[in-house]
Amino acid sequence: MDLPRVATSYVGRRREAAEVRAALRAGQLVTLTGLGGVGKTRLAEAVTAQAARGFAGGAVFIDLTELRDGALLADLVATRSGLHNRSGQPALRLVLNHLRERAALLVLDNCEHVVDEAAAFVSAVLDECPRVAILGTSRQSLGVRGERVLQVQPLAVPPDDADPPLTELARYDAVRLLVERASAILPGFALTPDNRAAVVRICRQLDGLPLAIELAAARLRSLSPWQLADRLSRRLPLLTSSPRTAPERQRTLRATIDWSFSLCSPTEQAVWRRASVFAGTFDLPAAEEVCAGPGLAPDQVLDAVDGLLDKSVLLREGQGEIVRYRMLETIRERGHELLDAAGERPAVSGRHRDWIDRLTAAADTAWAGPEQLRWIVRLRLEQANLRAALEWSLTEPGEAGAVLRIASRLDEYWTFFGHSLECRQWLDRALAATPADHPDRPRALAFCALHSAWVLDLDGAADRLAEADRLAAGAPGELQRALLTYVRALVAQLRTDVSAADLAAEAAAAFRAHGEVRRELHPLWIYGVSSGYRKGEVAEGRRALHRMLELCEARGETRYRAMAQFGLAYLEVERGDAGVAEELARASLRNLMKIGAGSGTAYLLDNLAWIADRKGEHARAATLFGAAASLWQAIGSAPEIAVSGPHRAHKASTLAALGGERFTRAFAAGRGMSGEEAARFALDPAGAGEPAAGARPGSLTGRQWQVAGLVAEGLSNRDIAAKLVISQRTADTHVQNILDRLGFRKRAQIAAWFTEQR
């Protein structure tokens, strides 16, 4: 479940939230509309937090402000849903396949700038995924058939002709918001007989607009409520005098933002303008690199950021040990306008791209080493900024060459998280926009071919390899030749061509001769698996994979280490010791879990199913086959394609040993597991059993069955959390999902059902 972390408390909107929750039904689209700053996102966040547990398939919240190109909307949804595209199919198809059988809530926030793409995406989901509910926020409706549009109004303020007593003022949400935000700035601030009239006046002047109230409340650090009300009454009429064609509340909000800007220091104004080029979130070092420039030194940026945080222009978001910042979209839009008015957009966007260039270069250099995990976290946080930098480079005249350089880096990162198709698209666009003699073109073509191979477009890979050969005129540099040979080895392996081993051995030797340890690793894997499994040279295959493992361990590398362990387990289960294979596969899975699982988890769960079959643990094997099936679907692939031979053989053996009914029951239990539950089951040597006899196939996942048993024992959710070493919130969610799946309303019904099934 991917839900936003809200930094401040939510005030009011109880009636609206209840109305939205009531409108959200399976196959239903609800769109919250209203002007910028009216509180659509906060209402959507609150509703999602309240309604998520009612959807057995979970909820996913996607902030579309990260996108500059609407064509990547489905890719962003896939990423937020934990999907890793390892096929050539469009991301939309991957998402639809994932959601088709799920009762899930999908929240699309800030659709207005990609409204056409959002409408097409939503229509496809509603057509093919009948159990999915969609909540959107946009300044305009999506125009999709069956859409229910709910207009989000400003917060309630006391009417002009009313003078409610002090005790009743808190009933008005605008007043509550102002008082709460003021008390966060000034502990002890409260609504009193002395300031009540000023507070009401402020709320009325700002038309109850939440963003305007938050910006104004930040000024109560230095002004009294009466001073603030007086300044607003003098300032806002001047600012709202133009343009007269805009709706009155929109002019009020714009005027409040401009007033807030006018009260910033020159350095704060510069950082406000320049920070608007960031997509998603950013940290202080990034701000120092991008926002510093004419009239602003890097060491001045921190003070400016502090000032903008105080004024609610920037919002603080904690991400582990590093604090990150973001702008609300309405404030970012005004920053863009101010940046253009100052004539700074090209220079600042260029610095943003150059920052991404340096960041990806540093990550690429350190990739195959002990800092890999840190870089993975960092790159995932900067994915939106990476996309923004690539898009700017492709649309700014003369800058497309930077995309050849940037997108050719970190091929393992793009691949591991299922972005190979996207990376190939960036490279193809850059190749089309740069001259044929650009020096980075041959290398970019090689990596474009590599990503084509990873999404199983083997003909496309061959075409790009051929173009790279033509550019080299038959005499490429040795490392470029090794790179092309490596890609050919991968293509050959995917075609099940026996030439894969020889090509991989040639590439590995060339990289080794030049000290390119990172580039040697994957060719070693191709050679080890191809020679050991396909050619029957098991000892030779083991030697190659052990060398790969030793190189990874010496460098503190994690991703390729997991691959080497999987490769050895792959050989051992078929040609060696099943116990050794199991130890290797579990070690590989543990390493993958460190870096965020990824597409390799499907291979490992399937591999562990083969091992369980070979050991005679057939119920466990069937459960693992079921768990793997969900993950194969999540990466857009199938074991019949990726690991055809051993998968078919061991699945048939497991089915024969169990019989159809027992196999189906165990397979369904595995398929119903979440990725986290499947990994725990696979890593638990004692988890070899099958669901209790009589349990309805697919009714509960393995973990839910366990929780149901603890409910039957009389344990509270807190006791269940302590026993299973999970959070109480997770235990609450498990119990609620069990109630939903079984159609019950009370815990006693779970206990009775479990006792009967057992």
N, C-alpha and C positions, 0 to 999 in steps of 0.2 A: 504494500500500500504506500503510494508516494504522495504524501500530503504536505502542504506548506507549513512552515513554522512561523507562527504569528508572534511578532515581537511585543506588541502592545495588546491590552485587553480590548474586548469587543463591547461596544456600548449600543444598547437599544436594538431595534429592528425585530423584536420578538414576533410581532404579527406578520411581518413580511417573511421572516424565516419559516414560520409555520406554513404560510401559503406556498412557499417554494417547495418545502418538503412534501406537502400534500400533492403538489402537481407532478412531482418526480415519480413516474411509474415506468415499468419496463417498456422499452420501445418508445419512450416519450422524450421529446426535446423541449426544454424550458430555457428561454433566453432572457437574461436580465439586461435591460437596456436603460440608457440614461446618459446624461452628459458626463464628461470626464470629471473625476473628483467627487462624484455623488455617492460613492461607496459600493459600487457593484462588486468589485473584487473582494472586499471585506465581507460582504454579505455571502458571496459564493464560498469563501473560506469557512465561514461559520456554519453554513448549511452542510458543507462537505463533512466537517468534523462531526456534526450531529447525525447525519444520515448514513455515513460510510458503513457502520456496523450492520445496517439493514440490507447490505448487498453482499451475498456470500462470496462473490468473486472479487470483492474489494473495490477501492476507489483510487483513481489516479487524477492528479491535478496538474494541468499543463499550462504554463504561462507562455502565451504566444508572443509576448513582446521580445522574446529571445530571437525571433525570426525576422530576418530582413527579406527573405525569399520565401513566399508562400508555397513554392513547390516542395519545400522540405518539411511541410507540416506533418505528414504521415511519418517521416523519419523521426521527428521530435517526439511524437506520440509513442512510437515504437521504443525509443530510448527510455522515456519515462516509465514505460510499462515493463521494462526489464527484458525486452526482446533483442536478440542479436542476429541480424540478417546475414546468414551464410549461404544465401541462394541468389539467383539472378532475378527473382521476382520483385516487383515493386514493393516498397515498404507498406503501402496501403493494403496489399493482399496479405502480408504477414500479420498486420494488425487485425484484419477481419477474421482471419483464421484463428487468431488467438482469442478474440472476443465472441466468436460465433455461439459457443455453448455456455458462456459465462453470464451470470447475473451480476453485472458490474455497473459502477457509476463512473462516468467519464466527464471531467470538468475542463472546458476549454475557455481560458481566461484571456480577455483582450483580443477578440476576433476582428475588430473593425479594420485593421490595416491589411488583413488577409481574408476579407469576408467572402470572396468568391471561392477561394480554396477551402475555407472552413465549411461553407455551405455544401460543396461537393463531397467533402470528407464525411460530414454528418449524414448526408443523404445515403451514402454507401453503408455506413454503420447501421442506420435505422432499417435499411432494406435487408441486410444480411444477418444482423445480430439482434434478434427480437427481445432478448432479456437485458439489453443494455439501456440504461437511462443516460441522457446527456444533459448537462447543465452548461450553458454558455453565458459569457458576458460580452457585451458589445455596445458600441454607441448607436448601432442600428441593428435591426432584426436581420436574421440570416436568410429569410425568405424561403425556408424549407417547408414542404408540405407537412402539416400536422404540428408545426411549431407553435408553442404557447409562449407569448411574449408578456413579460411582466415588467412594467415600467418602475424603475427604482427612483423614488422621489427623495428630495432632501429631507433631513431629519426634522421632526416636528419642533416648531418654535411657538412661544405664546403669541396668540393673535394680537394685532396692533391695538384692538379695542378692549383687550383683557388685561387685568392686573391680578393674577392669581396670587394667593398667599404663599409665603416662603415654603411651606410644607408641601405644596402641590407642584412647585416648579420642577422638581426632579422627575415628574412624569413626562416632561418634554425632553426627548432624546438629545436635541442640540445642546440644551443646558447641561445635561448630564455629561456629554462628551467634553464640553469646554471645562467644566469643573474637574473632571477626572484627569484631563491632560494638564491642567494648571497645577493640580496637586502633585502630579509626577515631577513637575519642574520645581515647585515650591512646596515641600512637605508641610502639611498643616493648612494649606489653602482650603477654604470651604466657602459655601454659599452662605452669606450673612445678610441681615437687614441692611447693612451699609453698602454692600456691593451688588445686591440682587438686581437693582435697576440697570446698572452698568452691564452686568452679565447678560441680561435679557436683551439689552440694546445691541450688544456685540452679535449675538446670535441672529437677531432680526436683520442687522446690516449685512450679514454674510449669508442670508437666505437659507440658513440651516445646512449649508454645504459642508460635509465632513472635512474635506481637504482644506478648505478655506479656514474652518474653525481650528484645525490642527496647526496651520501656519500662523494664525493669529495668536493662538494660545502660547506658542513658543516665545512671543514677545512679552508675556507676563513675567518673565525673568527680570526685565528691566523697567516695565511700566505697570502702573496700577490698572485695575479694570476700567476705572474712569478715564485715565489717560489713553488707554488703548481705544476705548469707545470714541473718545474725542478725535483721535488721530484718524480712525477709520471714517468718521463722518466727514472730516475735511479732505481726506485723501481719495477715497473711493469714487465720489461723484466726478472728480476730475478725470480719473482713469477710465471710468465707464462711459464717458461721453462719446467714445468711438471704439469700434464701429457700431452705429445705431442699429444695423440690420441683424446683429447677433442677438439670440435670445437673452433676456435680462439676466437670468442666473448664470449663463455662460459668460456674460460680460463681468458679472460680479466675481466669478472665480478667476477669470483672467486678470482682473484688476487686483485681486488679492495676491496672486502670484507675482505680478509686476511690482506691487508695493513691497512684497517681501524681498524681491530682487533689489529694489532701490535702497533698501535698508542694509544690504550686505556691503561689506568692505570691498574695495576694488579687487583684492586677491580672492575673496570669496566669490565675487561675480565671475572672475576668470575661471575658477575651478568649476563653478556651476555650469558655465557654457561648455567648457572643454570635456568635463566628465560625461556629458550627454552622449558622447560617441561610444561609450561602453554599452555592450549588450549584456543583459542579465546582471551579474554582480561583478565587483572588482575589489582588489585589496589596495592597501596604501602604497606598496612599491610600484604597482601599476599606475596608480594616480600620479605618483611623483614622476614617472617616466613620460606619461602622456600629457598631463596638465601643465607641467613646467614648460616654459617657453618665454617669448618676449614679455617682459614685465613681471615675470614670476619665476623665482628660483626654486629648485627642487625642495630646499629646506623650508620653504614657506607653505608647502602644500598641506602638511599635517595640521597647522593652525587653521588653515582655511577649511579643511575637512571637519575639524572639531566645530568650527563656527556653523557650518552647514548642517551638521548633526543637531546642534542646539536649536536651529531654526526649522527643523523638520523637513529640510530640503533633501537631505540624505537620510536613509534608514540604515540602521546597523543590523547586520546578520552575523551570528556566530557560526563559524565552520571549523570545528575542532579547535586547534590552537590559534588559528588565524582569523581575525575579524575581517569581514567583507562588508561592502556597502552597496546599496542600490538606490535608484531613483524611481519614484512612481511615474507611470507613463505620462501623465499630464504635465508633470514638471520637466520630464525629459524632453517632451515635445517643445516646450517653451525654450529649453536650453538649446535645442537644435536651431530654432528661429533666431535666437540671440547670437549663436555661433555664426550663422549665415550673415546676419546683419553686421557683425564685426569683421567679416571677410576672413575668418579663421578656419572654416571647415576643411579645405584641402590640407592645410598644414597639420591640423590636429588629427584628422583621420589618417594622414600619412604617419604621424608619430605612433598612433594606435597600431597600425599595421606593422611598423618597424619593431614595436614592442613584442607583438606576436611572433615576428620573425626571429628575434633574439630568444624568446621563450622556447619556441619549438626547436631551435638549434641547440640550446642547452639541454633540453629534454632528450633530444636525439643522441647527443654525445654521451649522456649518462644512462641511457636506456638499459643496457645489459649490465647492470651493476647493482650495488646495494641500495641505491636511491630509487629504484624502479617503482616501488610501492608509493613513495611520496609523489613521484611524477605522475603516476596514474591518477591519484586523487586530484592533483593540481590540474591536469589536462581535462578531466571531467568537469571541474568547476569552470574552466575557461572555454568549454566547447562553444558556447554562444559567441564569445569574443573572437574565437578562431574563425567561425563562420562569417562574422561581420567583417573581419579583416580580409578574408578571401573574396567576399562579395565586393567590397570597396575596390580591391585591386583589379577585379575584372571589369568594373564599370568606370573606373578612372582611366582616361587615356594614357597609354604608355606604361601602365603598372602591372599588366597581366603576367609579365615574366616572373614576378615575385611568387605567383601561385605555383609555377613550375617548381620553384625551389622549396616553398613551404609544404606543399601537399605531397612532395616526394619524401618527406621525412616521416618517421614514426609509423612505418607501414604496419608494424606489429600492433600498435595501439588502435589504428583504424580497423584492422582485421579482428582483433580480439573482441572489440565491443560492437561488431557487426556493422561498421560504417564503410566497408570496402566499396560498395556500390556508390555511396556518396562521394568518397575520395576519388573514384574513377571519374565521376561527373565533373568535379572541380578540375581535374587534370585535363580531361577532354576539352572543357571550355577554354582553359588556358592554352592548350596546344592549338586550338582553332584561332586564338587571338594573338599569337606570337609568330614572328617570322620563322621560316624553315631553317635558318642558320643560327637560331638562338642557341648559345652554348649549353644551356640546361635541358635542351630538348631530348637528347638521347637518354639521359638518366630518367627524365620524366616519363618517357615512353616505356622504359623497362618497368617502372613501378605501376604505370597504368596497366600494363600487361599482367603484372602480378595480381593487382586487385581484380582484373577480369577473371583470372584463374580462380581466385578465392570465391567469386560468386558463380563459378561453374560456366562462365561464358568462355569456353576454351577456344572457339573460333575467333572471338574478339581478341583474346590474348595472342593467338598466332598472328593476327593481322598487325597488332602493335609491335610484336617482336620483329616482324618482317620490315616494318617501317624503320625501326631502330637500326636494323642491319643496313638498310639502304643509306641512312644518314651517316653511318660509320664508314661507308665506302669500302667495306671489307677490312678495315684496319682500326678497330676500336682499341682503346686502352685496355690493359690487362684486367683491371678491376671492372670496367664496363663489360668486357667479354665474360668475365666470371658471373656478373650479375645476370646477364642474358641467359647464360648456361643454367644458372640456378632456376630461373623462371621456367625454362624449357623442362627442367627436371620435374618441377611441380606439375606442369601441364601433363607430362608423360605419366606421372603417378596417378593423377586424377583420371586419365584415360586408361589406367591399368596397363600401360605399355611397359614392357620389360626393359626398355632403354632408360627408365627413370633412375635406376641404381647407378649406371655408368655415368650419366650426366651429372648426378648429384655428387658422385665421387670426384669428378673433374672440377666442379665448382668449389667443393670443400677444400680440395688441395690448393687451388689458386688463391682462395681467401686466406688459407693458413700461411701460404708463402709470403703474403703481404701483411701478416699480423692482424688481419681483420677477423678477430675472434667472434664478434657478434654475427657477422655475415656467414661464418662457417657453421653456425649452430643448426640452422634449419636444413641446409643440405645434408648435414650428418644425420638428421632425423629421417629425411627422405631415403637416404642410402641405407640406414640401419633397418628400417621397416621393409623397404622394397627388397633388399637382398635377403633379409632374414625370413620374411613371410612368403613373398612371391617366388623367390628363387631357391628357397630352402637352405640358404647358407646362414644357419642360425648363429653359429659362433662368430662369423664376420659381422652380422647384424648387431649382436650383443656388444662387440668391441667398439663399433661406431657409436652406439647409444651410450655406452659407459664413458667414452671420451667426451661426448656432449654433456653428460651429467657432471663429470669432473670439471669441465670448463665452467659450467654454470655455478657449481659450488665454490670454485676458486674466486669467482667474480662477485658472488653474492646475488646472482640473478635468480628470479623466481619463475617467470613465465616459461622460458625454455626449459628450466629444470622440471617443471610439471609435464611438459611435452616429452622429455627424455624418459621420465618415470612411466608415463603412459605407454610410450613406445616399447619399453622393456616389458611392461605388463602384457602388452599385446602379443609379444613373442612368447612369453613364458606360458600364458594360458593355453596356447595352442601347441607349443613345442617343448615346454619345460615343466616347471614346478608350479602348481596352482597356488600353493601357499605363498611362495615368493611373489607370484603375480598379484595376489591380493594385497600384500604389504605395499608393493610398489603403487598399485592403483589408488589405495587409500592415501598414501603419501602425496601422490599427484593431486588428488582431490583437495587435500588440506592446503596445498600450495595455491591451487586455483581459488579457493575460498578467501585466501588472504588478499587477492587482488580483484575480487568482485566476481567470482565464478566465471561467467563468459560462456561461449559456445562449447568449450571443451568439456563442460560438465555432462552434456548429453553423451559424448563418446565414453566418458569414464563410467557413468551409470550403466551403459550398455555393456562395457567391458567387465564390470563387476557382476553383472547378470550372467555373463559367460562363465566367469570364475565360480559363481555359486552353483551353476548347473554342473560344472565339471566336478565340484566337490560333493554333489548329491544333495545340495540344499535347494530343492526345486521350488518350494513355496517362496523362499527369499528371491530366487532368480526371477520368478514371475512378477513379484512386486517391483523389483528393480527394472524389469522390462517396461512395466507400466509407468514408473516414475520417469524413465528415459523417454518414453513416448511423448509426454507433455513437453519435455525440453526440446526434442527433435522438432516438434511443431513450432515452438517458440523461436527457433533459428531458421525456420523455413526449409528444413531439410528432412531427410528420412533415413533410417538406418539401412534400408534396402539399397540406398545409393551410397551412403558414406562408408558403411562397414558391412557390406552385403554378405560375404561368405560366412564369417563366424556368427553374425547375427542370426541368419536364417538357420544355421545348423543348431545353435544352442537353444534358440526359441522352440524349434521343432522337438528337440530332445526334452526340454522342460514341459512342453504340452503333453508329450507322450507319457512322461512320468507322473504328471498330476491328473490328467484327464481334463476334459473341457470345463466342467463346473468349477473345480478347484482352481484351475488356471485363471479362469475369468474373474473369480472372486479376488484372487491375489493381485492380478493385473489391474483391476479396477481400483483396489486400495492404493496401489502405487501411483496410478494416474491421477488420483484425487489429491495427492500430496502437493504442497507448495514446494518451491525449489529448496527452501531452507529445511523443510521437513524431510525431503528426499535425501539431502546431503547428510543430515543427522542419521537417518536410517542406514545409509550406505556406510557410514563411518562407525557404526555400532556393531561390533562383532557378535553381540548377543541378540541382535534384532533379526533372527533367522526365521521367526514364526510367520504364520499367516493369520488373516483376520479370523475371528471366532466363527465357528460353524453357525450358519443360519443368518449371519449378518447380510443385509441386503447389499448386493454388489454396487459399489460406488456410492453408497449412502453416506459414509463417513471416511475421511482420510485416516491414515494410521495414527497420527497425533490426536485427531478428534476422538477416535475410538478410545485412546488412552485417557483423554480428559473425561469422556463419558463414564469410564470405569471409576474414576476418582470422584465424580459427582455421585455415582451410585454408592460409593463408600461413605458419603456424607460430608466430604471435604468442601469447605468454602472456596471461593475463587482465590482468596489470599493464600489459603493452605495449598491449593493446587499450584499456584505460582511458586511457592517456596519449594514444593516437592520436585517440580520439574525444572527449577532454576530458570524461570522466565519472569518477565514483569507481570504485575497484576493486570495491567491493561491488556497484555497479550492473552492472559488467561480469560479475562472478560470477553475478549473477541472470540476466542475458541468456543466458549459456552454459548455465546449469542449465535455463532455460525451453526452450531449443532442444533439449537432450537429452530433456526431457519430451515436447515436441511431436512429435519424430521417433521416439520410442521407443528411443533409444540410451542406452548407458551410458558410452561413452568419447568423448573429443574426436577421436580418430582416425576414428571413424565419421562424425562431422560433416564432417571434412575430405574423406573419401572421397565422401560423399553430395554435398557442394557441388561437388566437381570433376566428378562425373557429371552433375549438373543443369546446370552451366555449359557 
